[in-house]
């Protein structure tokens, strides 16, 4: 069963859970009056029994009535309250157990994984299989050796059938241009989500090659991103490029003191000595990014740590290249 079919069944299961909750509410509503009346009815019986016993013993004061009421009614009230709690807890456990058992045993996915999958697809707008897959296909074809890594990454976004379609279909330039016109009408958040997906796809194996980078930059131009977004994506993903364009890394004319002694901590962070060549600096920077970039799938469990590390690595790279 592919993931899209799982999502469809999950939606039906959510409807079933709603009906179970409604049933639970109706059951509790019907049982409520019974639980409310029962203590008074039992209390009345206890009082009658106590009065009968008082009369039988010739006592004028309702002594035994109150004794029976305190001894029997208080524990009864506690039992009724616990019964109500048990009922609610049991229904909740039943509903959750029904879901979890169905998710994990039949589908091999937890509810959290299904919700994450739905959320990811939703961030790409309506019909991602139609409006996103052509871009994905184009990008994947630029790195034929990375198919295994690409498939593993795409499995978090698309079904098995959709992924197979990516590698089996070659989209034409007119089709892509028509798609560009459609995406230019989308909200900025949807366009940004699309680009984030494509950049993350490009880096999954060994980083972004020049033809992949050029495609992504061209697509951002076609989709009318402004300079701020260009700068954002360049700053975040340039470190993962397998080739470097010199114009992106021009030396600064800053008047700061860049003596070797002051730069020593930055060279050490990059794992270099003070005599490292420009090419060695760029390669060390790229290799560290391949280890610690927060958008790499292998770093999904340490995103915050990687964000901090990449900030330091970027700073070191900018310092030693000046």
C-alpha positions as CSV (number, residue, x, y, z in Angstrom):
1,X,0.0,0.0,0.0
2,X,1.5,3.4,-1.0
3,X,1.5,6.4,1.3
4,X,-1.3,8.2,-0.4
5,X,-3.6,5.3,0.1
6,X,-2.5,5.2,3.8
7,X,-3.5,8.9,4.1
8,X,-6.9,8.2,2.6
9,X,-7.5,5.4,5.0
10,X,-6.2,7.5,7.9
11,X,-8.8,10.2,7.1
12,X,-11.6,7.6,7.3
13,X,-10.2,6.3,10.6
14,X,-10.2,9.8,11.9
15,X,-13.9,10.0,11.1
16,X,-14.5,6.7,12.9
17,X,-12.7,8.1,15.9
18,X,-15.0,11.1,15.9
19,X,-18.1,8.8,15.9
20,X,-16.6,6.8,18.8
21,X,-16.1,10.0,20.7
22,X,-19.7,11.1,20.0
23,X,-20.9,7.7,21.1
24,X,-18.9,7.9,24.3
25,X,-20.4,11.4,25.0
26,X,-24.0,10.1,24.4
27,X,-23.3,7.1,26.6
28,X,-21.9,9.3,29.4
29,X,-24.9,11.6,29.0
30,X,-27.3,8.8,29.4
31,X,-25.4,7.2,32.3
32,X,-25.1,10.6,34.0
33,X,-28.6,10.8,35.4
34,X,-28.4,7.2,36.6
35,X,-25.2,7.9,38.4
36,X,-26.8,11.1,39.8
37,X,-30.0,9.4,41.0
38,X,-28.4,6.2,42.2
39,X,-26.8,7.6,45.4
40,X,-30.0,9.3,46.5
41,X,-32.0,6.1,45.9
42,X,-29.5,4.0,47.8
43,X,-29.4,6.7,50.5
44,X,-33.2,6.5,50.8
45,X,-33.1,2.7,51.2
46,X,-30.4,3.1,53.8
47,X,-32.4,5.6,55.8
48,X,-35.5,3.4,55.6
49,X,-33.5,0.5,56.8
50,X,-32.0,2.5,59.7
51,X,-35.5,3.8,60.7
52,X,-36.8,0.3,60.7
53,X,-33.9,-0.8,62.9
54,X,-34.4,2.1,65.2
55,X,-38.1,1.4,65.6
56,X,-37.4,-2.3,66.1
57,X,-35.0,-1.4,69.0
58,X,-37.4,1.2,70.4
59,X,-35.0,4.1,69.8
60,X,-36.5,7.6,69.1
61,X,-33.3,9.1,67.6
62,X,-32.4,8.0,64.0
63,X,-29.1,6.7,65.2
64,X,-28.6,3.7,62.9
65,X,-29.9,5.7,59.9
66,X,-27.0,8.1,60.0
67,X,-24.5,5.4,60.8
68,X,-25.5,3.3,57.8
69,X,-25.6,6.4,55.6
70,X,-22.0,7.4,56.6
71,X,-20.6,3.8,56.4
72,X,-22.2,2.8,53.1
73,X,-22.9,6.0,51.1
74,X,-19.4,7.6,51.2
75,X,-17.6,4.5,49.8
76,X,-20.5,4.2,47.3
77,X,-19.9,7.8,46.1
78,X,-16.2,7.1,45.7
79,X,-16.9,3.9,43.7
80,X,-19.3,5.8,41.4
81,X,-16.7,8.6,40.8
82,X,-14.0,6.0,40.0
83,X,-16.4,4.2,37.7
84,X,-17.0,7.3,35.7
85,X,-13.2,7.9,35.5
86,X,-12.7,4.3,34.5
87,X,-15.4,4.7,31.8
88,X,-13.7,7.8,30.3
89,X,-10.3,6.3,30.5
90,X,-11.4,3.0,29.0
91,X,-13.0,4.7,26.0
92,X,-10.0,6.9,25.5
93,X,-7.7,3.9,25.6
94,X,-9.9,1.9,23.2
95,X,-9.9,4.7,20.7
96,X,-6.2,5.3,20.9
97,X,-5.4,1.6,20.9
98,X,-7.6,1.1,17.8
99,X,-5.7,3.8,16.0
100,X,-2.2,2.8,17.1
101,X,-2.7,-0.9,16.4
102,X,-4.1,-0.1,13.0
103,X,-1.3,2.3,12.1
104,X,1.7,0.4,13.2
105,X,0.7,-3.2,12.4
106,X,-1.1,-2.7,9.1
107,X,0.6,0.4,7.7
108,X,4.0,0.3,9.3
109,X,3.7,4.0,10.2
110,X,2.9,5.8,13.4
111,X,0.2,8.4,13.6
112,X,2.9,11.1,14.1
113,X,4.6,9.9,10.9
114,X,1.4,10.1,8.9
115,X,0.6,13.6,10.2
116,X,4.1,14.7,9.3
117,X,3.7,13.3,5.8
118,X,0.3,15.1,5.4
119,X,1.8,18.3,6.7
120,X,4.8,18.2,4.3
121,X,2.6,17.6,1.3
122,X,0.2,20.3,2.4
123,X,3.0,22.9,2.5
124,X,3.5,22.3,-1.3
125,X,0.0,23.5,-2.1
126,X,-2.7,21.7,-4.0
127,X,-1.9,18.5,-5.9
128,X,1.9,18.3,-5.3
129,X,2.0,15.2,-7.5
130,X,1.1,17.3,-10.5
131,X,2.7,20.6,-9.7
132,X,5.9,19.6,-7.9
133,X,7.0,16.3,-9.5
134,X,8.1,17.8,-12.8
135,X,10.7,20.0,-11.0
136,X,11.8,17.0,-8.9
137,X,12.2,14.9,-12.1
138,X,14.3,17.6,-13.8
139,X,16.6,18.0,-10.7
140,X,17.0,14.2,-10.2
141,X,18.1,13.8,-13.9
142,X,21.0,16.1,-13.3
143,X,22.5,13.6,-10.9
144,X,21.9,10.2,-12.2
145,X,24.3,8.6,-9.7
146,X,22.4,9.8,-6.8
147,X,19.1,7.9,-7.4
148,X,19.3,5.8,-4.3
149,X,19.8,8.8,-2.0
150,X,17.1,10.7,-3.9
151,X,14.5,8.0,-3.5
152,X,15.2,7.7,0.2
153,X,14.7,11.5,0.6
154,X,11.6,11.6,-1.6
155,X,9.9,8.8,0.4
156,X,9.1,11.3,3.1
157,X,7.2,13.5,0.6
158,X,5.7,11.2,-2.0
159,X,4.3,7.7,-2.5
160,X,6.1,4.9,-4.2
161,X,4.1,5.3,-7.4
162,X,4.9,9.0,-7.5
163,X,8.6,8.4,-7.0
164,X,8.7,5.8,-9.7
165,X,6.9,8.4,-12.0
166,X,9.7,10.9,-11.2
167,X,12.4,8.7,-12.7
168,X,10.2,7.4,-15.6
169,X,9.0,10.7,-17.0
170,X,10.9,13.3,-18.9
171,X,9.1,16.7,-18.9
172,X,9.5,19.1,-21.8
173,X,10.5,22.7,-21.6
174,X,7.0,23.9,-22.6
175,X,5.6,21.8,-19.7
176,X,8.0,23.4,-17.3
177,X,7.3,26.9,-18.5
178,X,3.5,26.3,-18.1
179,X,4.3,25.1,-14.6
180,X,6.3,28.2,-13.9
181,X,3.4,30.4,-14.9
182,X,1.1,28.5,-12.5
183,X,3.6,28.7,-9.6
184,X,4.1,32.5,-10.0
185,X,0.5,32.8,-8.9
186,X,1.0,30.8,-5.7
187,X,1.6,32.4,-2.3
188,X,5.2,33.2,-1.4
189,X,5.1,30.6,1.4
190,X,4.2,27.8,-1.0
191,X,6.9,28.9,-3.5
192,X,9.5,29.0,-0.6
193,X,8.4,25.5,0.5
194,X,8.9,24.3,-3.1
195,X,12.5,25.7,-3.2
196,X,13.3,24.3,0.2
197,X,12.3,20.9,-1.0
198,X,14.4,21.1,-4.2
199,X,17.5,22.4,-2.4
200,X,17.3,19.6,0.2
201,X,16.8,17.1,-2.6
202,X,19.9,18.5,-4.4
203,X,22.2,18.0,-1.4
204,X,21.3,14.5,-0.4
205,X,24.3,12.7,-1.9
206,X,27.4,14.7,-2.1
207,X,26.2,18.3,-2.3
208,X,25.0,20.6,-5.1
209,X,26.7,20.4,-8.5
210,X,26.9,23.4,-10.7
211,X,24.2,22.3,-13.1
212,X,21.9,21.7,-10.2
213,X,22.7,25.0,-8.6
214,X,22.2,26.8,-12.0
215,X,18.8,25.1,-12.4
216,X,17.7,26.2,-8.9
217,X,18.9,29.8,-9.3
218,X,17.1,30.0,-12.7
219,X,13.9,28.6,-11.2
220,X,14.0,31.2,-8.5
221,X,14.3,33.9,-11.1
222,X,11.4,32.3,-13.1
223,X,9.2,32.2,-9.9
224,X,9.9,35.9,-9.2
225,X,11.8,35.6,-5.9
226,X,13.3,38.9,-4.7
227,X,16.9,39.5,-3.7
228,X,16.4,38.8,0.0
229,X,15.3,35.2,-0.8
230,X,18.2,34.8,-3.3
231,X,20.6,35.8,-0.5
232,X,18.9,33.6,2.0
233,X,19.2,30.4,-0.2
234,X,22.7,31.3,-1.3
235,X,23.9,31.8,2.3
236,X,22.2,28.6,3.5
237,X,23.3,26.2,0.7
238,X,26.5,27.7,-0.9
239,X,28.6,25.7,1.6
240,X,27.2,22.5,0.1
241,X,28.2,23.3,-3.5
242,X,30.7,20.9,-5.0
243,X,32.2,23.6,-7.2
244,X,32.7,27.3,-6.2
245,X,32.2,30.4,-8.2
246,X,34.8,33.0,-7.3
247,X,32.5,36.0,-7.7
248,X,30.5,34.7,-4.7
249,X,33.6,34.6,-2.4
250,X,35.4,37.9,-3.2
251,X,37.9,39.0,-0.5
252,X,36.6,41.7,1.7
253,X,38.3,45.1,1.8
254,X,37.6,45.3,5.5
255,X,40.1,47.2,7.7
256,X,39.9,44.5,10.5
257,X,43.2,43.0,11.7
258,X,43.5,39.7,9.8
259,X,46.9,38.7,11.1
260,X,47.7,35.0,11.2
261,X,47.7,35.0,15.0
262,X,44.2,36.4,15.1
263,X,43.0,33.9,12.4
264,X,44.5,30.9,14.1
265,X,41.2,29.8,15.9
266,X,39.3,30.0,12.5
267,X,41.9,27.8,10.8
268,X,41.7,25.3,13.6
269,X,37.9,25.2,13.4
270,X,38.3,24.3,9.7
271,X,40.9,21.8,10.5
272,X,43.6,23.7,8.5
273,X,47.0,25.2,9.2
274,X,48.0,28.8,8.5
275,X,49.6,27.9,5.2
276,X,46.5,26.3,3.7
277,X,45.8,27.2,0.0
278,X,42.6,28.8,-1.2
279,X,41.5,25.5,-2.7
280,X,42.2,23.7,0.6
281,X,40.1,26.2,2.5
282,X,37.2,25.8,0.1
283,X,37.4,22.0,0.2
284,X,37.6,21.9,4.1
285,X,34.6,24.3,4.2
286,X,32.6,22.1,1.9
287,X,33.5,18.8,3.8
288,X,32.5,20.3,7.1
289,X,29.2,21.4,5.6
290,X,28.6,17.9,4.3
291,X,29.0,16.7,7.9
292,X,27.1,19.3,9.9
293,X,24.6,21.1,7.6
294,X,21.2,21.0,9.4
295,X,19.2,20.3,6.2
296,X,21.0,17.0,5.5
297,X,18.7,14.0,6.3
298,X,21.4,12.4,8.5
299,X,21.3,15.4,10.8
300,X,17.5,15.5,11.4
301,X,18.0,14.6,15.1
302,X,20.6,17.3,15.8
303,X,19.2,20.3,13.9
304,X,19.8,22.9,16.6
305,X,23.4,21.7,17.2
306,X,24.1,21.8,13.5
307,X,22.6,25.3,13.1
308,X,25.1,26.5,15.8
309,X,28.0,24.7,14.2
310,X,27.3,26.0,10.7
311,X,27.2,29.6,12.0
312,X,30.7,29.1,13.4
313,X,31.9,27.3,10.3
314,X,30.6,30.1,8.0
315,X,32.2,32.7,10.1
316,X,35.5,30.9,10.0
317,X,35.4,30.5,6.3
318,X,34.6,34.2,5.7
319,X,37.5,35.3,8.0
320,X,40.2,33.1,6.5
321,X,39.3,33.9,2.9
322,X,39.7,37.6,3.4
